[in-house]
Amino acid sequence: KKEVKIYLGLSKMQREWYTKILMKDIDILNSAGKMDKMRLLNILMQLRKCCNHPYLFDGAEPGPPYTTDTHLVTNSGKMVALDKLLSKLKEQGSRVLVFSQMTRLLDILEDYCMWRGYEYCRLDGQTPHEEREEAIDTFNAPNSRKFVFMLSTRAGGLGINLATADVVILYDSDWNPQVDLQAMDRAHRIGQKKAVRVFRLITDNTVEERIVERAEIKLRLDSIVIQQGRLIDQQSNKLAKDEMLQMIRHGATHVFASKDSELTDEDITTILE
């Protein structure tokens, strides 16, 4: 299976929210504030939510009345890319697994699929066992009409075989790279007929870029440790305060200065080739 990283810009609305989150804690950016670990983790979490979709914040979505419309796509750089990707993949007859860390984001994806008329299944940590089995069987059934299966990354890890899918889209990345690898393996199983393609969506010049870099370094270190026959030190997963601060600062100046940048249909065609 080969993984393609797709780097995306923030939408105008995302830039506004990203800036708002940073400004709220500007003392930390300027090293004036008290470096409280929980506070740093919270800022990181807010920034990650912003990279996924601004509607994860109360008050961001236009309304009432709340309508599912083009704005659901255009207000998130990742949704713009996902929308274009899915439309091409549908033409190609592919079937797609979409993973996200956030169940609230899966709610947004459900609205999106209904709006686009894509048949889908969904599974997250709250899904009862029988429903899980049923969703998996429905998706894997011969001639199944289900096009998208959306899963929360950690719930979609164990005991799930969705080898009838040939594309995996990681909407966001886990701190722990092993979790993403397990997710990819849902589609990539022995007996797989088609080659599995994996697309990872990453928001450029944001905290996400750093999360992915860190995960890759960790994977390389883990494999060296395993080759040497040592046990992986779980402490190495823990984030130090200064590392978190660097992540938060990464790209901050860029976000303040940047302009809209959207993927074009040509870009998507190139990515799929």
Secondary structure, 3 states (H helix, E strand, C coil): CEEEEEEECCCHHHHHHHHHHHHHCHHHHCCCCCCCHHHHHHHHHHHHHHHHCHHHCCCCCCCCCCCCCHHHHHCCHHHHHHHHHHHHHHHCCCCEEEEECCHHHHHHHHHHHHHHCCCEEEECCCCCHHHHHHHHHHHHCCCCCCCEEEEECCCCCCCCCCCCCCEEEECCCCCCHHHHHHHHCCCCCCCCCCCCEEEEEEECCCHHHHHHHHHHHHHHHHHHHHHCCCCCCHHHHCCCHHHHHHHHHCCHHHHHHCCCCCCCHHHHHHHHC
